[in-house]
Amino acid sequence: MDQGTAALLGASVGVAGTVLASAITGWSTRQQVRAQAKAEHAHWRRQVRRDAYGAFLAPASEARNALKIAGRAFVGDRDLEEIDRNLQRAHDQLALAQGAWAVLAIEGPEEVEQAARSVYTTLRSMQTTLLALYDAPTGTPDGNARFLERHAVEVGRLSERMSEFAAVAREALDDVEGPLGAAPVSRKR
């Protein structure tokens, strides 16, 4: 092999190596950009979910507090002013919770939405019980104890359901497998 051919062959190998190295670098850079974009999207999605979970839990907690206060105002001499004020407050907060629950249906995952539905349904049941007690005649021999007992049971049930919601929401936010939500959150009820 003469020097000219060797130089040409060496230059060709050098050019091919440079092109190959450039292609590998370009591919690697694209992969890094995709991975970064995916990580940023997952972070954004987690933030959106956290905000949605909080937007539901805050009015649900306020409604719970208002319903508990209203329930206590039925004991002994009814404080109708306190009852009315807190039933209205609960009604307003339940409307906010219902709107936030609709967002959870979109943001998911399904387990979080189901836990939110359970909280919301229990809150509505508490409200219905107190409204029935409000409309019940006063001065009954049992003092409408069945409504007060039902309310007490619902308060306990709501506490459990709100704890379940918080646990499922935390688990969904901590789920780092796959693109947020690809791996279903498994929570036994």
C-alpha positions in Angstrom: 0.0 0.0 0.0 1.5 3.3 -1.0 1.5 6.4 1.2 -1.3 8.2 -0.8 -3.7 5.2 -0.4 -2.9 4.9 3.3 -3.5 8.6 3.9 -6.8 8.4 2.0 -7.8 5.3 3.9 -6.8 6.9 7.2 -8.7 10.1 6.4 -11.8 8.1 5.4 -11.7 6.1 8.7 -11.2 9.4 10.5 -14.2 11.0 8.8 -16.4 7.9 9.4 -15.4 7.8 13.0 -16.2 11.5 13.4 -19.6 11.1 11.7 -20.3 8.0 13.9 -19.2 9.8 17.1 -21.4 12.8 16.1 -24.4 10.6 15.5 -23.9 8.8 18.8 -23.5 12.1 20.6 -26.7 13.5 18.9 -28.7 10.4 19.8 -27.4 10.5 23.4 -28.3 14.2 23.6 -31.8 13.6 22.3 -32.3 10.8 24.8 -31.1 13.1 27.6 -33.5 15.8 26.5 -36.4 13.4 26.3 -35.6 12.0 29.8 -35.4 15.6 31.2 -38.7 16.5 29.5 -40.3 13.4 30.9 -39.0 14.1 34.4 -40.2 17.8 34.2 -43.6 16.6 33.0 -43.8 14.1 35.9 -42.9 16.8 38.4 -45.4 19.2 36.9 -48.1 16.5 36.9 -47.3 15.6 40.6 -47.6 19.3 41.5 -51.0 19.6 39.7 -52.2 16.5 41.5 -51.0 17.7 44.9 -52.9 21.0 44.3 -56.0 19.1 43.3 -55.9 16.9 46.3 -55.5 19.9 48.6 -58.3 21.7 46.8 -60.6 18.9 47.7 -59.4 18.2 51.2 -59.6 21.8 52.4 -63.3 22.4 51.8 -64.1 18.8 52.8 -62.4 19.5 56.2 -64.2 22.7 56.6 -67.6 21.0 55.8 -66.7 18.3 58.4 -66.0 20.9 61.0 -69.2 22.9 60.3 -71.3 19.7 60.4 -69.7 18.6 63.7 -70.4 22.0 65.2 -74.0 21.9 63.9 -74.4 18.5 65.4 -73.3 19.6 68.8 -75.7 22.6 68.7 -78.6 20.1 68.6 -77.7 18.6 71.9 -79.6 20.0 74.9 -81.4 23.2 74.0 -81.1 23.7 70.3 -79.1 26.7 69.2 -80.9 27.4 66.0 -78.7 30.3 65.1 -75.6 28.2 65.4 -77.2 25.3 63.6 -78.3 27.5 60.7 -75.0 29.2 60.4 -73.0 25.9 60.3 -75.4 24.1 58.0 -75.1 27.0 55.5 -71.3 26.9 55.9 -71.2 23.2 55.3 -73.5 23.6 52.3 -71.1 26.2 50.8 -68.0 24.1 51.5 -69.6 21.0 50.1 -70.2 22.9 46.8 -66.5 23.7 46.7 -65.6 20.1 47.5 -67.9 18.8 44.8 -66.1 21.1 42.2 -62.7 19.9 43.4 -63.9 16.3 43.3 -64.7 16.8 39.6 -61.0 17.8 39.0 -59.9 14.7 40.8 -61.9 12.6 38.4 -59.6 14.0 35.7 -56.3 14.2 37.5 -56.7 10.7 39.1 -55.6 8.1 39.7 -58.9 6.3 40.1 -58.1 5.2 43.6 -57.8 8.8 44.7 -61.0 9.8 43.0 -62.8 6.8 44.7 -61.5 7.8 48.1 -62.7 11.4 47.5 -66.1 10.1 46.5 -66.3 8.2 49.7 -65.4 11.3 51.7 -67.9 13.4 49.8 -70.7 10.8 50.1 -70.2 10.6 53.8 -70.3 14.4 54.2 -73.6 14.5 52.3 -75.0 11.8 54.5 -74.0 13.8 57.6 -75.7 16.8 56.1 -78.8 14.9 55.3 -79.0 13.4 58.8 -78.7 16.9 60.4 -81.3 18.3 58.0 -83.7 15.5 59.0 -83.0 16.2 62.7 -83.6 19.9 62.0 -87.0 19.1 60.6 -87.9 16.5 63.2 -90.3 17.5 65.9 -88.7 18.6 69.2 -89.8 17.2 72.5 -89.9 13.6 71.4 -89.5 11.0 74.2 -86.1 9.9 72.8 -85.0 13.4 72.0 -84.4 12.3 68.4 -81.6 10.2 69.7 -81.6 8.1 66.5 -80.5 11.1 64.5 -77.8 12.1 67.0 -76.5 8.5 67.1 -76.4 8.3 63.3 -74.6 11.6 63.2 -72.0 10.3 65.7 -71.4 7.2 63.7 -71.0 9.3 60.5 -68.5 11.5 62.2 -66.4 8.4 63.0 -66.8 7.0 59.5 -65.9 10.3 58.0 -62.7 10.5 60.0 -61.7 7.0 58.6 -62.5 8.0 55.1 -60.6 11.3 55.2 -57.6 9.4 56.6 -57.9 6.8 53.7 -58.1 9.7 51.2 -55.0 11.3 52.6 -53.1 7.9 52.5 -54.1 7.1 49.0 -53.3 10.6 47.8 -49.8 10.4 49.4 -49.2 7.0 47.8 -50.2 8.4 44.4 -47.8 11.3 44.8 -45.0 9.1 46.0 -45.5 6.7 43.1 -42.3 7.1 41.1 -42.7 4.1 38.8 -43.3 5.0 35.2 -44.9 8.2 34.0 -47.0 9.2 37.0 -49.9 6.9 37.2 -48.7 4.2 34.8 -48.3 1.8 37.7 -51.6 1.7 39.5 -51.8 2.6 43.1 -52.8 -0.5 45.0 -54.7 0.2 48.2 -56.8 -2.4 50.0 -60.0 -1.1 51.5 
